[in-house]
Amino acid sequence: MNQMDELINAIKKLKKGEVGKTVEKRINEFKKMGQQSSDKIFNELCFCLLTANYDAQKAINIQNKIRNGFIQYPENKLSGELKKLGYRFPNVRAKFIVGARKHKEDLKKIICSCKTDKHRREWFAENVKGLGYKEASHFLRNIGFPDCAIIDFHIIDILVRNKIIRKPKTLSKKIYLKIEKILSVMAKNLGVSLAELDLYLWYLETDKVLK
């Protein structure tokens, strides 16, 4: 049995238990989020902007406290609130969030106009400053589009530890897509989407099923 098979078997065990039920519940929550108002979808976009090089649980806590401030606060106030809440990059992320507001009313139209999840990701990565491939994939997953891999250091670490990949020096677009292909093979073998696979891998690495 190779290392990938061992990881796949570990996930198969999780699928059969409580973690599997939690993952299914979370995926349904993501689908419901995608049916919400433009304001709520934009709020989720802001959460994903916050997660770049930052702890996901801390970003969730900040999102829950700022709420409509992502839409309403002027840049200096938003930056101040982020700083008060202990966020690492308050000025630059406030700038990115305020800059992203120009897309808020058109978010649903933009999402619907793209034929595939990969096309959607490309649009967001190119047009929303502060969203790379990882953050754009994260945003799309959180609003119900499951066909993009969210490749961060947690995912890389578990793949490296299982000798599925070598640790990359940088995560360029080319390397990102190469790792995504490997994850797609795993997802296919498990009969799950890339969105579900990410949640299982995150659980194996952190003992949590977040968003």
C-alpha positions as CSV (number, residue, x, y, z in Angstrom):
1,M,0.0,0.0,0.0
2,N,1.4,3.4,-1.0
3,Q,1.2,6.6,1.0
4,M,-1.7,8.0,-0.9
5,D,-3.7,4.8,-0.4
6,E,-3.0,5.1,3.4
7,L,-4.3,8.7,3.4
8,I,-7.4,7.7,1.4
9,N,-8.2,4.8,3.8
10,A,-7.9,7.2,6.8
11,I,-10.4,9.5,5.1
12,K,-12.7,6.6,4.3
13,K,-12.9,5.8,8.0
14,L,-13.7,9.4,8.8
15,K,-16.5,9.4,6.2
16,K,-18.3,6.6,8.0
17,G,-18.4,8.3,11.4
18,E,-19.4,11.6,13.0
19,V,-16.8,13.6,11.0
20,G,-18.5,12.4,7.8
21,K,-21.9,13.8,9.1
22,T,-20.2,17.1,10.1
23,V,-18.6,17.4,6.6
24,E,-22.0,16.7,4.9
25,K,-23.7,19.3,7.1
26,R,-21.0,21.9,6.4
27,I,-21.3,21.3,2.6
28,N,-25.0,21.9,2.8
29,E,-24.4,25.1,4.8
30,F,-22.1,26.3,2.0
31,K,-24.8,25.7,-0.6
32,K,-27.3,27.7,1.4
33,M,-24.7,30.5,1.7
34,G,-24.6,30.8,-2.1
35,Q,-28.3,31.4,-2.1
36,Q,-28.1,34.4,0.3
37,S,-28.1,38.1,-0.5
38,S,-25.2,39.9,-2.2
39,D,-24.4,41.5,1.2
40,K,-23.9,38.1,2.9
41,I,-21.9,36.7,-0.1
42,F,-19.7,39.7,0.0
43,N,-19.2,39.2,3.8
44,E,-17.9,35.7,3.0
45,L,-15.6,37.2,0.4
46,C,-14.2,39.5,3.1
47,F,-13.7,36.6,5.4
48,C,-11.6,34.8,2.7
49,L,-9.6,38.0,2.2
50,L,-8.8,37.9,5.9
51,T,-7.6,34.3,5.8
52,A,-4.5,35.0,3.6
53,N,-1.5,34.1,5.8
54,Y,-3.8,34.1,8.9
55,D,-5.5,31.7,11.2
56,A,-9.0,30.6,10.0
57,Q,-10.6,30.4,13.4
58,K,-9.4,33.9,14.3
59,A,-10.7,35.2,11.0
60,I,-14.1,33.6,11.7
61,N,-14.1,35.4,15.1
62,I,-13.3,38.7,13.5
63,Q,-16.0,38.2,10.8
64,N,-18.6,37.6,13.5
65,K,-17.7,40.8,15.2
66,I,-17.3,43.2,12.3
67,R,-20.3,41.8,10.3
68,N,-21.8,44.7,8.2
69,G,-18.8,46.8,8.9
70,F,-17.1,45.1,5.9
71,I,-19.7,47.0,3.8
72,Q,-20.3,50.1,5.8
73,Y,-17.0,51.3,7.5
74,P,-14.7,53.7,5.8
75,E,-11.3,52.3,5.2
76,N,-9.6,54.0,8.2
77,K,-12.4,52.8,10.6
78,L,-12.3,49.2,9.2
79,S,-8.5,49.2,9.6
80,G,-8.9,50.4,13.2
81,E,-11.4,47.7,14.0
82,L,-9.3,45.0,12.5
83,K,-6.3,46.2,14.6
84,K,-8.4,46.3,17.8
85,L,-9.4,42.7,17.2
86,G,-5.8,41.6,16.8
87,Y,-5.7,41.1,13.1
88,R,-2.1,40.9,11.7
89,F,-2.5,43.0,8.6
90,P,-5.2,45.6,9.3
91,N,-4.2,48.3,6.9
92,V,-3.6,46.3,3.7
93,R,-6.7,44.0,4.3
94,A,-8.9,47.0,4.9
95,K,-7.7,48.5,1.6
96,F,-8.4,45.2,-0.2
97,I,-11.9,44.9,1.3
98,V,-12.9,48.5,0.5
99,G,-11.5,47.9,-3.0
100,A,-13.6,44.8,-3.4
101,R,-16.8,46.7,-2.7
102,K,-17.1,47.8,-6.3
103,H,-18.0,44.2,-7.2
104,K,-20.6,43.6,-4.4
105,E,-23.8,44.2,-6.3
106,D,-22.6,42.2,-9.3
107,L,-21.3,39.2,-7.4
108,K,-24.2,36.9,-8.3
109,K,-24.1,37.9,-11.9
110,I,-20.4,37.4,-12.1
111,I,-20.6,33.9,-10.5
112,C,-23.5,32.9,-12.8
113,S,-21.7,34.1,-15.9
114,C,-18.8,31.7,-15.5
115,K,-19.2,28.2,-16.9
116,T,-17.1,26.3,-14.4
117,D,-15.7,26.7,-10.9
118,K,-12.2,27.0,-12.4
119,H,-13.4,29.9,-14.6
120,R,-15.0,31.5,-11.5
121,R,-11.7,31.2,-9.6
122,E,-9.8,32.7,-12.4
123,W,-12.1,35.7,-12.5
124,F,-11.9,36.4,-8.7
125,A,-8.1,35.8,-8.6
126,E,-7.6,38.3,-11.4
127,N,-10.1,40.9,-10.5
128,V,-10.2,41.1,-6.7
129,K,-7.0,42.4,-5.2
130,G,-5.9,40.3,-2.3
131,L,-7.4,37.0,-3.6
132,G,-5.0,34.5,-4.8
133,Y,-5.9,31.0,-6.0
134,K,-6.2,29.7,-2.5
135,E,-8.4,32.5,-1.2
136,A,-10.6,32.5,-4.4
137,S,-11.0,28.7,-4.1
138,H,-11.9,29.2,-0.4
139,F,-14.5,31.8,-1.2
140,L,-16.1,29.7,-4.0
141,R,-16.2,26.6,-1.7
142,N,-17.9,28.6,1.0
143,I,-20.7,29.7,-1.3
144,G,-21.3,26.2,-2.6
145,F,-19.0,25.7,-5.6
146,P,-17.0,22.5,-4.8
147,D,-14.6,22.0,-7.7
148,C,-11.5,23.9,-6.6
149,A,-8.8,22.9,-4.2
150,I,-7.9,25.1,-1.2
151,I,-4.2,24.6,-1.0
152,D,-2.6,26.1,2.1
153,F,0.2,25.1,4.5
154,H,-2.1,22.7,6.3
155,I,-2.8,20.8,3.1
156,I,0.8,20.9,1.9
157,D,2.1,19.7,5.3
158,I,-0.2,16.6,5.3
159,L,0.7,15.8,1.7
160,V,4.4,16.2,2.4
161,R,4.2,14.1,5.6
162,N,2.6,11.3,3.6
163,K,5.3,11.6,0.9
164,I,2.7,12.4,-1.7
165,I,4.5,15.6,-2.7
166,R,7.8,17.3,-1.9
167,K,7.5,20.6,0.0
168,P,7.5,23.4,-2.6
169,K,9.8,26.4,-2.0
170,T,7.0,28.7,-3.3
171,L,3.4,28.1,-4.2
172,S,3.3,29.5,-7.8
173,K,0.2,29.1,-10.0
174,K,1.9,26.2,-11.8
175,I,2.7,24.3,-8.6
176,Y,-0.8,25.1,-7.2
177,L,-2.4,23.5,-10.3
178,K,-0.1,20.5,-10.1
179,I,-1.0,19.8,-6.5
180,E,-4.7,20.4,-7.3
181,K,-4.4,17.5,-9.9
182,I,-3.1,15.2,-7.2
183,L,-5.9,16.2,-4.9
184,S,-8.4,15.6,-7.8
185,V,-7.2,12.0,-8.1
186,M,-7.7,11.5,-4.4
187,A,-11.1,13.0,-4.5
188,K,-12.1,10.8,-7.4
189,N,-10.9,7.7,-5.6
190,L,-13.0,8.7,-2.5
191,G,-16.1,9.7,-4.5
192,V,-16.1,13.2,-3.0
193,S,-15.7,16.7,-4.3
194,L,-12.5,18.8,-3.8
195,A,-14.5,20.8,-1.2
196,E,-15.3,17.7,0.9
197,L,-11.7,16.4,0.6
198,D,-10.4,19.7,1.9
199,L,-12.6,19.4,5.0
200,Y,-11.4,15.9,5.7
201,L,-7.7,16.8,5.2
202,W,-8.2,19.8,7.5
203,Y,-9.7,17.6,10.1
204,L,-6.8,15.2,9.9
205,E,-4.4,18.0,10.3
206,T,-6.3,20.1,12.9
207,D,-9.0,18.0,14.5
208,K,-11.5,20.6,13.3
209,V,-14.1,21.0,10.5
210,L,-14.2,24.7,9.9
211,K,-15.2,26.7,6.9
